[in-house]
Amino acid sequence: MSQQESMRSPKGLPDWPRQLLRGHKLEGYRYTSRAFAEKEWAHVWTRVWLLLGREDEISRPGDWQQEEVGPESILMVRQSDAGIKAFYNVCQHRGQRLVVEKKGHAGRFVCPYHSWAWNTDGSLDFVQDPEDFPEGNPCGKLFLAEIPCDTFAGFIWVNMDPDCVSLRDFLGPVWDEWTAYGIEKWKRYVAKTTLAPVNWKIVMDNFNESYHVNTVHRPRGSDVEKLRIHSGVDTRYTTSRFDMANEGHGRMIMLGGYAGPAIGKTGVVGEPLATILREWDLDPDDFAGKGEATREALQRARRRLGPARGYDYFDQLCDSQLTDAYHYTLFPNFAVSLWVDGFHFLRARPHPTDPEQCLFDNWWYAPNPEGVAGPVRTTAGLVGRDEIVSHEIFKPGEQSMGLTIDQDMSIFPTQQMGVRSRGYRGSYLADQESRTARLHELVDDCIAGRPPWET
């Protein structure tokens, strides 16, 4: 069986359709022009489903979260019937924002300017001096501006287009593939946000290709370590799989749980794979000189031992999903590395006024089965399984975003400088960068009024 075939069996995932690309030069103005950013806002950001909140953070009626996207602030509120509604965070009296905090609990939202009080369902409950309005008491007439809202994988998604397609239709094959993991039950173990000095597409271009991995994320240290396949993942494009959905989303699958032929002259399996093997009752020494056998051994061990350890969803996954790195990019601004036991959440949100800045989020979710002990392995290191994680917001360089993301962040600012140059004449892309090209094609299609999920 070939490596590509082994990615899909047993109970393999359906193939994604092959896409024909028109080609794209990624000209510099796309990352710097205010006029182009305004077109993106009007035709992309206000027309797509955006992942903004998390259901378990607003579990009680009256709990709310607020997230910013460009110039807008979106208020998501748990309702008395357990549903969730989303509103623009703006009072209908004089335009004052109702809340400035990131989350809280309220029986009503009271405007800090004139004390107008809005119920959590968006209805107006109180105004000062109701008899003084020539058009009559506004209570019963005015409502907060509501926008479409849905939930999936434990997250809250919103769309500023009142005539949008359903979230399920927008996500396409991603919906079915993620459902198998039960991500809505997973817990957050890392939450870091910084203001990156780059256009949001600099971030998303990076996560739509693997061409940079062997340079930016090259293992450091001894010659032996440099020879090893980094982090137990085979990063070669020749063994990776690159897919693009009709709806505009991307998928990359890299072989994982894999020491490969390059495990050093001694043939010893290195970290972190050695520890992972031990966690699943496998002895790394048994694979000395035959590291390419670790992937299938780890798949068999997880399938055999996983359900009894509380990972009941392992039975819903194909063999490849038990070891390999499934990297998804959801149009326009969300990237996920989905592992069998980790959900690496990367999101870029446009700055409200400056096209050469963006908000960049790095979160990590993982399952927390009852009875499982020991820390959780994340991109920011080991985290206690029962630890309460706070959301850290900081300026670039003030603290680490995690080793891998720090490496990406070291490249982003100088690339932003480069695309400003009159000497930059547009990109010359490899085939493994095709998802990056398609991101820009989709932006252009949206601006032209042809979003793929509506065709």
C-alpha positions as CSV (number, residue, x, y, z in Angstrom):
1,M,0.0,0.0,0.0
2,S,1.4,3.4,-0.9
3,Q,1.7,6.3,1.6
4,Q,-1.1,8.2,-0.1
5,E,-3.4,5.1,0.1
6,S,-2.5,4.6,3.7
7,M,-3.8,8.1,4.5
8,R,-7.3,6.9,3.5
9,S,-7.7,3.5,5.1
10,P,-9.5,2.0,6.9
11,K,-12.7,4.0,6.8
12,G,-10.7,6.5,4.7
13,L,-11.7,10.1,4.1
14,P,-13.3,11.0,0.8
15,D,-11.1,12.7,-1.7
16,W,-11.5,16.4,-2.2
17,P,-12.1,17.5,-5.8
18,R,-9.2,18.7,-7.9
19,Q,-9.2,22.5,-8.5
20,L,-8.0,24.3,-11.5
21,L,-6.0,27.5,-10.6
22,R,-5.7,30.6,-12.8
23,G,-2.4,31.5,-11.3
24,H,-1.6,34.5,-9.1
25,K,1.4,36.9,-8.8
26,L,0.6,38.1,-5.2
27,E,1.5,41.7,-6.1
28,G,2.7,43.9,-3.2
29,Y,-0.3,46.2,-3.2
30,R,-2.4,43.4,-1.9
31,Y,-0.6,43.7,1.4
32,T,-0.3,47.5,1.7
33,S,-3.1,49.3,-0.2
34,R,-5.8,50.8,1.9
35,A,-8.1,50.9,-1.1
36,F,-7.7,47.1,-1.6
37,A,-8.3,46.5,2.1
38,E,-11.5,48.4,1.8
39,K,-12.6,46.2,-1.1
40,E,-11.7,43.1,1.1
41,W,-13.8,44.4,3.9
42,A,-16.8,45.1,1.7
43,H,-16.8,41.8,-0.2
44,V,-14.9,39.3,1.9
45,W,-15.1,39.9,5.6
46,T,-18.7,41.0,5.6
47,R,-19.8,38.0,3.5
48,V,-18.1,35.0,5.1
49,W,-18.7,32.8,8.2
50,L,-16.1,33.8,10.8
51,L,-15.1,31.8,13.9
52,L,-15.3,34.2,16.8
53,G,-16.2,32.6,20.2
54,R,-16.4,29.4,22.2
55,E,-19.6,27.9,23.4
56,D,-18.3,26.7,26.8
57,E,-17.1,30.2,27.7
58,I,-20.7,31.4,27.7
59,S,-22.5,28.5,29.3
60,R,-25.2,30.3,31.3
61,P,-28.1,32.5,30.1
62,G,-26.8,36.0,30.1
63,D,-23.1,35.1,29.6
64,W,-21.6,37.0,26.7
65,Q,-18.4,37.3,24.7
66,Q,-17.2,40.2,22.5
67,E,-14.8,39.8,19.6
68,E,-13.5,42.4,17.1
69,V,-13.1,42.0,13.4
70,G,-11.7,45.0,11.5
71,P,-13.8,48.0,12.6
72,E,-16.7,45.9,13.9
73,S,-17.3,44.5,17.4
74,I,-19.5,41.5,17.6
75,L,-21.4,40.6,20.8
76,M,-22.4,36.9,21.3
77,V,-24.9,36.2,24.1
78,R,-26.3,33.0,25.6
79,Q,-30.1,33.1,25.5
80,S,-32.6,31.8,28.1
81,D,-33.5,29.0,25.7
82,A,-29.8,27.9,25.7
83,G,-29.3,29.2,22.1
84,I,-26.8,31.9,21.2
85,K,-27.5,35.2,19.4
86,A,-25.0,37.6,17.9
87,F,-25.4,41.4,17.6
88,Y,-23.3,44.3,16.5
89,N,-22.0,45.8,19.7
90,V,-23.6,49.2,19.3
91,C,-26.4,51.0,21.0
92,Q,-29.1,52.1,18.5
93,H,-29.5,55.5,20.3
94,R,-26.3,57.3,19.4
95,G,-23.8,54.6,18.4
96,Q,-22.1,54.0,21.7
97,R,-20.5,50.5,22.1
98,L,-22.3,48.7,24.8
99,V,-19.4,46.7,26.2
100,V,-15.6,47.0,26.0
101,E,-14.6,44.0,28.0
102,K,-14.0,40.6,26.3
103,K,-16.6,38.6,28.2
104,G,-19.0,38.8,31.1
105,H,-22.5,38.2,32.4
106,A,-25.5,40.5,32.2
107,G,-29.2,40.6,32.8
108,R,-29.3,43.6,30.5
109,F,-26.8,45.6,28.5
110,V,-26.9,49.2,29.8
111,C,-25.4,51.8,27.5
112,P,-22.8,53.8,29.4
113,Y,-23.7,57.0,27.6
114,H,-27.5,57.5,28.3
115,S,-28.5,54.3,30.2
116,W,-30.6,52.8,27.5
117,A,-31.0,49.2,28.6
118,W,-31.1,46.3,26.1
119,N,-32.3,42.8,27.0
120,T,-30.1,39.9,26.1
121,D,-32.4,39.0,23.2
122,G,-31.7,42.4,21.7
123,S,-35.0,44.1,22.6
124,L,-35.0,47.6,24.2
125,D,-36.2,47.4,27.8
126,F,-35.6,50.9,29.2
127,V,-34.9,54.5,28.1
128,Q,-34.7,57.7,30.2
129,D,-37.6,60.1,29.7
130,P,-39.6,57.9,27.3
131,E,-42.3,60.6,27.0
132,D,-39.8,63.0,25.4
133,F,-39.5,61.3,22.1
134,P,-41.5,62.8,19.2
135,E,-41.8,59.4,17.5
136,G,-43.0,57.8,20.7
137,N,-41.4,55.6,23.3
138,P,-38.6,53.6,21.5
139,C,-39.1,50.5,23.7
140,G,-40.8,47.9,21.6
141,K,-39.7,49.6,18.4
142,L,-35.9,49.3,18.4
143,F,-33.7,46.3,18.6
144,L,-30.0,45.6,18.6
145,A,-28.8,44.8,15.0
146,E,-28.7,41.0,15.0
147,I,-26.5,38.9,12.6
148,P,-26.6,35.3,11.6
149,C,-25.0,33.0,14.2
150,D,-24.4,29.3,14.4
151,T,-22.2,26.8,16.3
152,F,-19.9,24.0,15.2
153,A,-17.1,22.1,16.9
154,G,-17.8,24.0,20.1
155,F,-17.1,27.4,18.5
156,I,-19.4,30.3,17.7
157,W,-19.5,31.4,14.1
158,V,-21.1,34.6,12.7
159,N,-21.8,36.1,9.3
160,M,-22.5,39.8,8.6
161,D,-24.3,38.9,5.4
162,P,-28.1,38.5,6.3
163,D,-28.5,36.4,3.1
164,C,-25.6,34.1,3.8
165,V,-25.6,30.3,3.0
166,S,-25.7,28.0,6.0
167,L,-22.5,27.4,8.0
168,R,-22.6,23.7,7.0
169,D,-22.8,24.6,3.3
170,F,-19.9,27.1,3.8
171,L,-17.7,24.6,5.5
172,G,-18.3,21.8,3.0
173,P,-16.2,18.6,3.7
174,V,-14.6,20.2,6.8
175,W,-17.9,19.8,8.7
176,D,-18.0,16.0,8.4
177,E,-14.2,15.5,9.0
178,W,-14.1,17.6,12.2
179,T,-17.3,16.1,13.6
180,A,-15.6,12.8,14.1
181,Y,-13.3,14.2,16.8
182,G,-15.9,15.6,19.2
183,I,-13.9,18.9,19.4
184,E,-16.8,20.6,21.2
185,K,-15.7,18.6,24.3
186,W,-12.0,19.6,24.1
187,K,-10.5,22.1,26.5
188,R,-8.3,25.2,25.8
189,Y,-4.7,25.0,27.1
190,V,-3.1,28.0,25.2
191,A,-4.6,31.4,24.4
192,K,-2.2,34.0,23.1
193,T,-3.0,37.1,21.0
194,T,-0.6,39.7,19.6
195,L,-0.8,42.6,17.2
196,A,1.3,41.5,14.3
197,P,3.0,44.3,12.1
198,V,1.9,42.6,8.9
199,N,-1.1,42.3,6.6
200,W,-3.4,39.4,7.5
201,K,-2.6,37.7,4.2
202,I,1.1,37.5,5.1
203,V,0.0,35.2,8.0
204,M,-2.5,33.2,6.0
205,D,-0.1,32.8,3.0
206,N,2.3,31.1,5.3
207,F,-0.2,28.7,6.7
208,N,-1.4,27.8,3.2
209,E,1.9,26.3,2.2
210,S,4.6,24.0,3.6
211,Y,7.4,25.2,1.4
212,H,8.8,27.3,4.3
213,V,8.9,24.5,6.8
214,N,12.3,23.1,6.0
215,T,13.9,26.5,6.3
216,V,12.0,28.4,9.0
217,H,11.4,25.4,11.2
218,R,14.6,23.5,10.5
219,P,15.8,21.6,13.6
220,R,18.6,23.2,15.5
221,G,21.3,21.6,17.6
222,S,23.6,18.7,16.8
223,D,24.2,17.3,13.4
224,V,22.2,14.2,14.4
225,E,19.2,16.3,15.4
226,K,19.3,18.2,12.2
227,L,19.0,15.0,10.2
228,R,15.9,13.9,12.0
229,I,12.4,14.6,10.5
230,H,11.3,17.4,12.7
231,S,8.8,16.7,15.5
232,G,7.9,13.2,14.2
233,V,6.4,14.7,11.0
234,D,7.5,14.1,7.4
235,T,7.6,17.6,5.9
236,R,8.6,16.5,2.4
237,Y,6.2,17.8,-0.2
238,T,6.6,14.5,-2.2
239,T,5.0,12.5,0.7
240,S,2.4,15.2,1.6
241,R,-1.0,15.6,0.3
242,F,-2.5,19.0,-0.8
243,D,-6.3,19.4,-1.3
244,M,-8.7,22.3,-2.0
245,A,-12.4,22.1,-1.5
246,N,-15.0,23.6,-3.8
247,E,-16.0,26.0,-1.0
248,G,-12.6,27.6,-0.8
249,H,-10.9,25.8,2.1
250,G,-7.6,23.9,2.0
251,R,-6.2,20.7,3.5
252,M,-2.7,19.4,3.8
253,I,-1.8,16.0,5.2
254,M,1.7,15.2,6.4
255,L,2.8,11.8,7.6
256,G,3.2,11.8,11.3
257,G,4.2,9.5,14.2
258,Y,7.1,8.9,11.9
259,A,10.8,8.7,12.6
260,G,11.6,8.0,8.9
261,P,15.0,7.0,7.5
262,A,16.7,10.1,8.8
263,I,17.0,9.2,12.5
264,G,20.7,9.7,12.8
265,K,23.7,7.4,12.5
266,T,22.8,5.7,15.7
267,G,19.3,4.8,14.5
268,V,17.9,6.1,17.8
269,V,14.4,7.6,17.7
270,G,14.5,11.1,19.1
271,E,12.2,13.4,21.0
272,P,9.3,14.1,21.1
273,L,8.4,10.9,19.2
274,A,10.3,8.7,21.7
275,T,8.1,9.9,24.6
276,I,4.9,9.6,22.5
277,L,5.8,6.0,21.7
278,R,6.3,5.2,25.4
279,E,2.9,6.9,26.2
280,W,1.3,4.2,24.0
281,D,3.3,1.3,25.5
282,L,5.8,1.2,22.7
283,D,9.6,1.0,23.3
284,P,11.5,3.4,21.1
285,D,14.5,1.0,21.3
286,D,12.5,-1.5,19.3
287,F,12.6,0.8,16.3
288,A,16.4,1.5,16.3
289,G,17.4,1.5,12.6
290,K,13.8,1.1,11.4
291,G,12.2,4.4,12.3
292,E,9.9,4.2,9.3
293,A,7.9,1.5,11.2
294,T,6.9,3.9,14.0
295,R,3.9,5.4,12.2
296,E,1.9,2.2,11.7
297,A,2.9,0.8,15.1
298,L,1.6,4.0,16.8
299,Q,-1.6,3.7,14.8
300,R,-2.2,0.1,15.9
301,A,-1.5,1.0,19.5
302,R,-3.8,4.0,19.6
303,R,-6.6,2.0,17.9
304,R,-6.1,-0.8,20.5
305,L,-5.7,1.3,23.6
306,G,-7.4,4.6,22.9
307,P,-11.1,3.9,23.7
308,A,-10.2,2.3,27.0
309,R,-8.2,5.4,27.9
310,G,-11.2,7.6,27.3
311,Y,-10.5,8.5,23.7
312,D,-13.7,7.0,22.4
313,Y,-13.6,9.0,19.2
314,F,-10.6,7.1,18.0
315,D,-13.0,4.5,16.6
316,Q,-14.4,7.2,14.3
317,L,-11.1,8.1,12.7
318,C,-9.2,6.5,9.9
319,D,-5.6,5.2,10.4
320,S,-4.1,8.3,9.0
321,Q,-5.9,10.5,11.5
322,L,-4.4,8.6,14.4
323,T,-0.9,9.9,13.6
324,D,-0.7,12.3,10.7
325,A,-0.8,16.1,10.7
326,Y,-4.1,17.4,9.2
327,H,-3.6,21.0,8.4
328,Y,-6.7,22.9,7.4
329,T,-7.1,26.5,6.2
330,L,-10.6,27.9,6.3
331,F,-11.2,30.8,4.0
332,P,-10.4,33.5,4.7
333,N,-8.5,33.7,8.0
334,F,-8.4,30.5,10.0
335,A,-5.8,27.8,10.0
336,V,-5.9,24.6,12.1
337,S,-3.4,21.8,12.6
338,L,-5.7,19.0,13.7
339,W,-3.9,16.1,15.5
340,V,-5.5,13.1,17.0
341,D,-5.1,14.8,20.4
342,G,-4.7,18.5,19.6
343,F,-6.4,21.4,17.8
344,H,-3.9,24.1,17.0
345,F,-6.0,27.3,16.3
346,L,-4.4,30.1,14.3
347,R,-6.4,33.1,13.3
348,A,-5.6,36.4,11.6
349,R,-8.1,39.3,11.9
350,P,-7.7,42.6,10.0
351,H,-6.8,45.7,11.8
352,P,-9.6,48.3,11.8
353,T,-7.6,51.0,10.0
354,D,-4.2,49.8,9.0
355,P,-3.8,47.2,6.3
356,E,-0.2,46.5,7.4
357,Q,-1.2,45.2,10.8
358,C,-3.5,42.4,12.0
359,L,-4.5,40.6,15.2
360,F,-3.0,37.2,15.4
361,D,-4.3,34.4,17.7
362,N,-2.5,31.2,18.7
363,W,-4.7,28.9,20.7
364,W,-4.5,25.2,21.5
365,Y,-7.3,22.8,22.4
366,A,-7.0,19.2,23.5
367,P,-9.2,16.4,24.8
368,N,-9.3,15.9,28.5
369,P,-10.7,12.4,29.1
370,E,-11.7,11.4,32.6
371,G,-8.9,9.5,34.3
372,V,-6.1,10.6,32.0
373,A,-3.1,12.0,34.0
374,G,-0.1,13.9,33.1
375,P,0.4,17.3,31.3
376,V,-0.9,18.2,27.8
377,R,1.7,18.7,25.1
378,T,1.1,22.0,23.3
379,T,3.0,24.4,21.0
380,A,3.8,26.5,24.1
381,G,5.2,23.6,26.0
382,L,3.7,21.2,28.6
383,V,0.6,22.5,30.4
384,G,-1.1,21.0,33.4
385,R,-4.2,19.0,32.4
386,D,-6.4,20.8,34.9
387,E,-4.8,24.2,34.6
388,I,-7.1,27.2,34.1
389,V,-5.7,29.1,31.1
390,S,-6.1,32.8,30.8
391,H,-6.2,34.7,27.5
392,E,-2.8,36.5,27.2
393,I,-2.8,39.6,25.0
394,F,0.6,41.3,24.4
395,K,2.7,43.3,22.0
396,P,5.0,41.5,19.5
397,G,8.2,40.3,21.3
398,E,6.9,40.9,24.8
399,Q,6.6,37.1,25.3
400,S,6.7,33.9,23.3
401,M,3.9,32.7,21.2
402,G,5.4,29.2,21.3
403,L,8.6,28.0,19.5
404,T,7.1,27.2,16.1
405,I,5.0,30.3,15.9
406,D,7.9,32.5,17.1
407,Q,9.9,31.1,14.1
408,D,7.1,32.2,11.8
409,M,6.8,35.6,13.5
410,S,10.5,36.2,12.9
411,I,9.9,36.1,9.2
412,F,6.6,38.0,8.8
413,P,7.8,41.6,9.5
414,T,10.6,41.5,7.0
415,Q,8.4,40.0,4.4
416,Q,5.9,42.9,4.9
417,M,8.8,45.3,4.4
418,G,9.8,43.4,1.2
419,V,6.3,43.5,-0.4
420,R,6.4,47.3,-0.1
421,S,9.5,47.5,-2.4
422,R,9.2,48.7,-5.9
423,G,11.7,45.9,-6.6
424,Y,9.2,43.2,-5.7
425,R,7.5,42.2,-9.0
426,G,5.2,39.5,-7.7
427,S,5.5,35.9,-6.7
428,Y,6.9,32.9,-8.6
429,L,5.1,30.0,-6.9
430,A,5.9,26.3,-6.5
431,D,3.0,23.8,-6.9
432,Q,3.1,23.1,-3.1
433,E,2.2,26.8,-2.7
434,S,-1.0,26.4,-4.8
435,R,-3.3,26.9,-1.7
436,T,-1.6,30.3,-1.2
437,A,-2.4,31.2,-4.8
438,R,-6.0,30.1,-4.4
439,L,-6.5,32.2,-1.2
440,H,-5.8,35.3,-3.4
441,E,-7.9,34.0,-6.3
442,L,-10.8,33.6,-3.8
443,V,-10.4,37.1,-2.5
444,D,-10.6,38.4,-6.1
445,D,-13.6,36.2,-6.8
446,C,-15.4,37.6,-3.7
447,I,-14.6,41.2,-4.8
448,A,-16.0,40.3,-8.2
449,G,-19.2,39.0,-6.6
450,R,-18.4,35.3,-7.3
451,P,-17.8,33.7,-3.9
452,P,-17.3,29.9,-4.4
453,W,-19.9,28.8,-1.8
454,E,-22.6,30.6,-3.8
455,T,-21.8,29.0,-7.2
